[in-house]
Amino acid sequence: MDDILLTKYVLNETDAAEAATVRKWIAAHPDNEKYYAQFRFVWEASQRLADTNDIDEEEAWQRFVQRRDEADLRGRTSPNILRTMRWLRIAAVLTLVSVAMGLSYYLLVPSDGLLLGTTYEATNYPNTDTLADGSIITLGARASLRFSQGPLQRQRLVKLHEGEVFFNVAPDKSKPFVIHSGKVTITVLGTSFHVKHNGDETTVIVESGKVKVEGLNRMVELTADQQVTVNTQTQQFEQTARKGLVLDHTPLWRIAELLGEAYGVTIVVARGEIRDLPMTTTLRAGTLDEQLQLIAKTLGITVAKQADTIVFK
């Protein structure tokens, strides 16, 4: 949404079509509603600040009118002058909002550094959701993040608190998508990739496109089928080619089939209610037990061995 159009809406200077556009945008997503509420809050706060200024806006306008009259412009006011005054007013609003945003930042910003963002969480099961910018995220079990794209922000910001998340980022060259995972920063324009954050370690796995990863005073650009692991405690910064089984919203019954074929075992799903649980991750080379533990942890299920059969339940 264009901040200039929002400003006109706040000032009640939109026409019917513009007002309808803004209202439709606000209603389209909870993040948009928060964006507008923040924008209006900051504007109203800036008005209160302006009220304490020595400059009397009404008096200044009257002086302008008087000088216009003295110049024999009465009745011949140029439409260009009126349009200029209107745009100057809008520019003043945007300037006041910018200043007020700076003054209020330290008072309003939450502990994770994102101003009035939205938190997304998964409980014991994966959760797929759509961010306000159109990006799609799939959170693994117990993963959580915060997303923000507030007024005047030049970036779409994510703070990954914990867990594994698959991102399918909506392209927007004007607003890079930036993820903060511990002390690691990931920057993209539009691509799909996994990020796993656990304590001091962050792993980024790229499915498509290009991703820039920064950490430990190093930077690397990853393309499809590449990954990097950064551990701030051990000072590890390791880039490798990715090998493994890619799962993209793959149901549990299909995962059981794929693992059974790969490891030569029989795997069954005991309960119908978990049969279609989807999983989005990459099962990299490892032992069968490692794969089973990852699946159980991600989907919040248990694994049991009965004779020659492995059971998901």
Secondary structure, DSSP 4 states (H G I P E B T S, - for coil): --HHHHHHHHTT---HHHHHHHHHHHHH-HHHHHHHHHHHHHHHHHHHHHHTSS--HHHHHHHHHHHHHHTT-TT---HHHHHHHHHHHHHHHHHHHHHHHHHHHHHH--TTS-TT-EEEE--SS-EEEE-TTS-EEEEPTT-EEEEE--TT-SSEEEEEEEEEEEEEPPP-TTS-EEEEETTEEEEESS-EEEEEEETTEEEEEEEESEEEEEETTEEEEEETTEEEEEETTTTEEEEEE--EEEEEEEEHHHHHHHHHHHHT-EEEE--GGGTT-EEEEEEES--HHHHHHHHHHHHT--EEEETTEEEE-
